[in-house]
């Protein structure tokens, strides 16, 4: 079993990472893939303790893991999960910490994709999608506070080292460039 191609997605909340991932996945079908989110491990922990899965609680949990068990605890846990997979492509959603970036780069074949959008666009999306508890009632001030939280402070830095940047609204040409890069890594000619 060979190591999967690891594609990490970094971007601000509501920038369109999931949409970009969905478009790329549909373009590489029928290759097998697995999607893992850094926040899923945190969400499992919150659920176990009966704590609401809010963005703020996810941020606190990530910081507690780092302070209690050392920097990169969450990154190491996700890589450990990834090492047990048999799929050809691993999509890692929610690269936010420098240790997350290192985790993606630890795979022999890797790509990091930075998805970004203006704050106003992202705020509107968060209100509409209601993915996390309280997002649909979030105020602009709350959004700005969460947008400047500790775990969001490395996003643009990591994004500056990404292999590709996709600016939202999604640009067909930038998505197509990413799809072509993934296909090349899979050993397929560019269509």
N, C-alpha and C positions, 0 to 999 in steps of 0.2 A: 504494500500500500504506500503510495507516494504522498508527500505532504501536499495539502491543498494550496491553491492560490489564495492569498489573503487580501481582501479588498476592504480597507477601513474607510469609514465615512465620518468626517469631522464637519461640524457646522453648528451655528447657533440654533437654539430652540425655535422650531417653526420655519426653518430656512428651506425645507423641502428634501431632506435626506431620504426619507422613506419613499417619496415619489421618485427621486432619482434612482434609488435602489430597485424599485419595482420596474422601471423602464429598462434598466440594465439587465435584470433577471429575465424579463420577457424576451430580450434580444439574444440571450445566450442559450435559450432552451434548445435542446433537451439536456444540457449538462446538469449534473446534480449539484446542488448548492445547499448550504445551511446558513441561516441568518441568526446571529447571536447579538444581543444587545448588552452592553456593559450594564445598563440599568436593570436588566432582568434579574441579575444576582441580587442587587440591592432590593428590588421589589419583592423577591422571594423572602428575604430577611425581614422586611417590614411586615409582610403578611404573616409570617411565622409568629411575630411578636404582637400581632393585632394592631399594628400602627397603620394609619391611612397612607396610601401611596400618593403623596403629593410631591411636587417638584422639590419643595423645600426639605421634606423628609428624606428624599433620595439624596439630596446634596449633603445633608447632615450625616447620613449613614456612610457615604463615601469618605467623608472627612474623618469620621470615627474609626473606620477600618484602617486608614492610613496612620492615624495617630496611635492607635492601639497595637497594630500588627506590622507597621512599617510601610513606607511608600511603595505603591505598586501592588498592594494586596489584591485589589479588584482585578487589575490587569493580569496578574499571575493566575488567578482563579479562572478567568475567561480563557486564557491560553491552555490551561489544563483541560478544560472542557473541549476546546478545539482539537487538541491532540488525539482525542478519542473518536473523532468523526471520520467518516469514509467518503464524504462528498468531495467533489473536485474543486469547488469554490466555496470559500468562507467569506461571508459578508459580516463585518464587525461594525455595528451601528453604535454611534455615540462615543467616538474617540474624543476625549476631553482633557486628559492629563498627559503629561510628557511620558509617563510610564505606559500609557495606552499606545502612544505613537511607537515607543520602543517595542511593545508587544507585536504590533502589526509588522514592523520592520524585521522582527526576529524570524519571520517566515522567509524562506529562500526566494519565493516569488510573491511580491507584494505590491500593492498600489494604495495610495491614500488619495481620497477624493474630498475636496473641500466644497461644501455647498453653502452658499451665503445669500442673504436677502436683506433689504432694508428693515429697520426695526418696526416701522409702521405695518409693513406687510406681514412680518412674523407675528406681531401682536394680534392682528386680525385673524390669522390662521389659528393661533392658539385658542382664541375665543370660540371659533367655529368647530374645531376638532374635538375638544373636550376629552383629550387622551388621559390626562391626569386629573385627580380630584381638585376641584376649585378653578380649573382653567377657564371655564365658561363664565365665571363671575370675577375674574381677575381685573384689577384696575390697571391703568397705565403705570401708576407709581409702583405697584407690586411687580409688574412686568420688568420695569427698569431695575428694580432691586434684584430680582432673580437673574436678570441678564448680566448683572455685574458681580454675581456670586463667585466665590473662590474657584469653583470647578468650571466656570465659564471663562476665566481669565486667560487661559492658554489657547483658546480656540483659534484666534487669528494667527497666533504664533505658529501653531501646528499647521494651520492652513497655508502659511507662507512657504512651507516645505512640502506641501502636497504635490503629487504628480500631476493633478488636474484640479481646476477650479470650475465650478458650475455656479453661475450667478442666476438668481431667480428674479423675475420670471424665467422659467427654464428656457434655455436657448438650444434649439435642435442641434446646432453645430457642435456645441460643447458636449452634449450627451452622446452624440455620434462618435466623437473623438475618444471618449471613455470606452464606449462599446467596442470600438476597433482595437483599443489597447488590451482589453480583456480577451477578446477573440485571439489576438496575436499570442498572448500568454498561454492560451489553450492550444496553440498550434494550428489555428484555423486561418485561412486566408481572409483578408478583409473583403467584405461584400460591398 
